[in-house]
């Protein structure tokens, strides 16, 4: 919390200082923070990817992963990444000075807040909803939390319910995408829990140019089905390479619309 307050005070100082040199110093420092956070997140994600192969995580229906270190600002992101990779509800816990802080994310079939409430006496504080929770508890209670959540998941989450199915709302060929349609879609905003952004399907779409790779993880494609469109696939570079997609390839797409 102190670190976040320090950053907040520096942001305020940046906007109020009349000292050009101090403003440049603060701006440079604040500009580095997102990069440092991404680097920290990437390092932890690499470690998590290795740990997920351990039998205790491979066989669990609800993953509780804990460790030491001051990464409270990214544990929610890490939990989301584990859910994306495994299709299982996940809780990430970090420990500081005898207290453990956790953040959890879930899948559609598993009510994570109810799972947390089933062992409410373990926590110093907790809150959230069906798909996301946050909490704190004494560090020595983390093993019991893992056991209790594992038992709850075994009783309330079937093996067949695990996974992240790709849910699409309608078939929409790209030649039917118009500015007017996009304007109507914008009237459905804001999107979020209970009002998900629609995902469409377009079949037999032609790739018209070689894929462009971004940071070796993401990919940009040029597509045609009637008019031409540019598409960005986040974290899909490996998939495009595996499928050997190139000019004149024909693909089926699940997509969202962006301006």
C-alpha positions in Angstrom: 0.0 0.0 0.0 2.8 2.4 0.8 4.3 1.8 -2.7 1.0 2.6 -4.3 0.7 5.8 -2.3 4.2 6.8 -3.2 3.3 6.4 -6.9 0.1 8.4 -6.4 2.0 11.3 -4.8 4.5 11.3 -7.6 1.8 11.5 -10.2 0.2 14.5 -8.3 3.7 16.1 -8.1 4.3 15.6 -11.8 1.1 17.5 -12.6 1.7 20.3 -10.1 5.5 21.0 -10.1 6.8 24.1 -11.8 10.3 22.6 -11.9 11.0 21.3 -15.5 13.9 19.1 -14.4 11.8 17.5 -11.6 8.9 17.0 -14.0 11.2 15.2 -16.5 12.7 13.1 -13.7 9.2 12.0 -12.5 7.9 11.4 -16.0 10.8 9.1 -16.8 10.4 7.2 -13.5 6.6 6.7 -14.0 7.2 5.7 -17.6 9.4 2.9 -16.4 6.9 1.4 -14.0 4.7 -0.4 -16.6 7.8 -2.0 -18.1 9.1 -3.1 -14.7 5.7 -4.5 -13.8 5.5 -6.4 -17.1 9.0 -7.8 -16.6 8.0 -8.9 -13.1 4.8 -10.5 -14.4 6.7 -12.3 -17.3 9.2 -13.7 -14.8 6.5 -15.0 -12.5 4.5 -16.4 -15.4 7.5 -18.4 -16.6 7.9 -19.9 -13.1 4.2 -20.6 -12.9 4.3 -22.4 -16.3 6.9 -24.8 -14.9 5.0 -25.3 -11.6 1.8 -26.1 -13.3 3.4 -29.4 -14.5 3.7 -30.6 -10.8 1.3 -33.4 -10.0 -0.4 -31.4 -7.2 -1.5 -28.7 -9.7 -2.0 -31.1 -12.7 -4.5 -33.1 -10.7 -6.3 -30.3 -8.8 -9.6 -29.0 -9.9 -9.0 -25.7 -8.1 -5.4 -24.4 -8.2 -4.0 -22.6 -5.2 -0.5 -21.4 -5.9 1.5 -19.4 -3.3 5.0 -18.0 -2.9 7.0 -15.2 -1.2 7.6 -11.8 -2.7 6.0 -8.4 -3.0 3.9 -8.9 -6.1 0.5 -8.0 -4.7 -0.1 -5.7 -7.7 -0.1 -8.6 -10.2 -1.5 -11.6 -8.4 -5.0 -11.0 -10.0 -3.4 -10.9 -13.4 -1.5 -14.1 -12.7 -4.6 -15.9 -11.5 -6.4 -14.9 -14.8 -3.4 -16.3 -16.8 -3.6 -19.6 -14.9 -7.3 -19.9 -15.6 -6.6 -19.1 -19.3 -3.9 -21.8 -19.5 -5.6 -24.5 -17.5 -9.4 -24.0 -17.7 -9.5 -24.3 -13.9 -10.4 -21.9 -11.1 -7.2 -20.4 -9.7 -6.0 -18.6 -6.6 -2.6 -16.9 -6.3 -1.3 -16.1 -2.9 1.7 -14.0 -1.9 3.2 -13.7 1.6 4.4 -10.6 3.4 5.4 -10.3 7.0 3.3 -13.2 8.2 0.2 -12.3 6.3 -0.9 -13.9 3.0 -2.7 -11.9 0.4 -4.7 -13.7 -2.3 -6.5 -13.0 -5.5 -8.7 -15.6 -7.4 -10.3 -16.0 -10.7 -12.8 -18.6 -11.9 -14.5 -20.4 -14.7 -18.3 -20.1 -15.5 -19.1 -23.4 -13.8 -17.5 -22.6 -10.4 -18.9 -20.0 -8.0 -15.6 -18.8 -6.4 -17.1 -16.6 -3.7 -19.2 -19.4 -2.4 -16.1 -21.6 -2.3 -14.3 -18.8 -0.3 -17.3 -18.4 2.0 -17.2 -22.1 2.8 -14.0 -21.5 4.8 -14.7 -17.9 5.9 -13.2 -18.4 9.4 -9.7 -18.7 7.9 -9.6 -15.1 6.6 -8.8 -11.7 8.0 -10.9 -10.2 5.3 -12.4 -11.3 1.9 -14.7 -10.2 -0.8 -15.7 -10.6 -4.4 -18.2 -12.3 -6.6 -18.8 -15.5 -8.5 -15.7 -15.2 -10.8 -13.2 -13.0 -8.9 -12.2 -12.8 -5.2 -9.6 -11.1 -3.0 -8.7 -11.9 0.5 -6.0 -11.9 3.3 -5.3 -14.4 6.0 -2.4 -15.5 8.3 0.3 -17.2 6.3 0.1 -20.4 8.4 -3.4 -20.9 7.3 -2.6 -21.2 3.6 -2.1 -25.0 3.6 -5.6 -25.4 5.2 -7.0 -23.0 2.6 -5.6 -25.2 -0.2 -7.1 -28.3 1.4 -10.5 -26.7 2.0 -10.8 -25.3 -1.6 -9.7 -28.6 -3.1 -12.4 -30.4 -1.1 -15.0 -27.8 -2.1 -14.0 -28.1 -5.8 -14.1 -31.9 -5.7 -17.7 -31.7 -4.4 -19.0 -28.9 -6.6 -17.0 -29.0 -9.9 -17.2 -31.9 -12.2 -14.3 -32.9 -14.4 -16.5 -32.3 -17.5 -17.0 -28.6 -16.4 -13.4 -27.7 -16.5 -12.0 -25.8 -19.5 -12.5 -22.5 -21.3 -15.0 -23.2 -24.1 -15.0 -20.7 -27.0 -18.5 -19.3 -26.9 -19.7 -17.5 -30.0 -23.0 -15.6 -30.4 -23.6 -15.6 -34.1 -22.2 -16.3 -37.6 -21.3 -13.0 -39.3 -19.4 -13.2 -42.5 -16.9 -10.3 -42.9 -18.8 -9.0 -46.0 -21.7 -8.3 -43.7 -19.7 -6.1 -41.3 -20.6 -2.4 -41.8 -20.1 0.8 -39.9 -23.8 0.9 -39.2 -23.6 -2.6 -37.6 -20.7 -1.5 -35.5 -22.5 1.6 -34.3 -25.4 -0.6 -33.2 -23.0 -2.9 -31.3 -21.6 0.1 -29.5 -25.1 0.8 -28.1 -24.8 -2.5 -26.2 -21.9 -1.2 -24.1 -20.6 -1.3 -21.5 -19.6 -4.9 -21.8 -18.7 -7.1 -18.8 -20.0 -9.7 -16.5 -23.6 -10.4 -17.4 -23.3 -8.5 -20.7 -20.4 -10.1 -22.5 -19.0 -8.6 -25.7 -20.3 -10.6 -28.6 -18.0 -13.0 -30.4 -18.8 -13.7 -34.1 -17.8 -16.5 -36.5 -16.7 -16.0 -40.1 -16.0 -19.1 -42.2 -13.7 -19.6 -45.2 -11.9 -16.3 -44.9 -8.9 -15.8 -47.1 -5.5 -14.6 -45.8 -4.1 -12.1 -48.3 -0.6 -11.4 -47.0 2.2 -13.0 -44.9 1.5 -12.9 -41.2 3.2 -10.1 -39.3 4.5 -11.2 -35.9 4.7 -8.8 -32.9 7.1 -9.5 -30.0 7.0 -13.2 -31.2 3.7 -13.7 -29.3 1.1 -11.8 -31.3 0.2 -11.8 -34.9 -1.4 -9.4 -37.4 -3.3 -10.9 -40.4 -4.7 -9.3 -43.5 -8.0 -10.9 -44.4 -10.5 -10.8 -47.2 -14.1 -11.9 -47.5 -15.5 -9.3 -49.8 -13.8 -6.2 -48.3 -10.4 -6.4 -46.7 -9.8 -6.4 -42.9 -6.9 -6.3 -40.6 -7.0 -8.7 -37.7 -4.8 -9.0 -34.6 -4.5 -12.3 -32.7 -3.2 -11.8 -29.2 -0.9 -14.7 -28.1 -1.7 -16.5 -31.3 1.6 -16.3 -33.1 2.6 -20.0 -32.2 -0.9 -21.2 -33.4 -0.5 -19.4 -36.7 3.0 -20.9 -37.2 1.8 -24.4 -36.3 -1.0 -24.2 -38.8 1.4 -22.8 -41.4 -1.0 -20.0 -42.3 0.2 -17.7 -45.1 -1.0 -15.9 -48.2 -4.1 -17.7 -49.8 -4.7 -19.8 -46.7 -8.4 -20.2 -45.9 -9.4 -20.1 -42.2 -12.4 -20.0 -39.9 -12.4 -17.1 -37.5 -13.9 -16.4 -34.1 -13.6 -12.6 -33.7 -14.7 -9.4 -32.0 -15.0 -6.1 -33.8 -12.8 -3.1 -33.1 -12.8 0.3 -34.7 
